[in-house]
Amino acid sequence: MGEIEDAIERADREGFTREPPKTLKGRINFLVKQLKSTRAVADELGISQRSVERYRKGDRKAPPKAITDRIDDAVRARWQPVIRGRRRKHAATSAGIAVETRARFGYTAPVGTTDDGRFRRLTVHLPPSYAQRLFDAREAGLSDQEMRQIIAEGFKEIYFQDGGARAMGLSDVEINDIDYLDLDY
């Protein structure tokens, strides 16, 4: 996953109203309830059905780290989908999305001005249309670079051009060398 995908995942996790089950047995039982059978859970995790049954009964309590990570990812992906969907819909229709980043921004500017990229630490609230485009891009499986471009366009409009009040000659904004990037919606 890229920086943008990770940031969306973190923002989704922050929206949980309840934490997912903490114990291995609780997580496996949750997955069995969601997927309807131990066979389906085994296929999802890439392990044997018998292992799932042992984890479920509590006979086996410490799976290898790779399997623990797969269990954690599967639970988090299915945990509170209604709440995650509601938060995304709210961001895409009315609230927008806040982007905080430290990255190198480069841009194409008119002759006589500097267009050298430099590191900036920015926190910008992007309108709902950019949130919708970002969520649509993620659902369509677009690359991290393409999702960066959506955020860069938002920064160009909102931060650099201040909604049309300045820097109208600025044409392309690029985000490079991301130090960190966080989203909140």
Secondary structure, 3 states (H helix, E strand, C coil): CCHHHHHHHHHHHHCCCCCCCCCHHHHHHHHHHHHCCHHHHHHHHCCCHHHHHHHHHCCCCCCCHHHHHHHHHHHHHHCCHHHHHHHHHHHHHHHCEEEEEEEEEEECCCCCCCCCCEEEEEEEEECHHHHHHHHHHHHHCCCHHHHHHHHHHHHHHHHHCHHHCCCCCCCCEEEEEEEEEEEEC
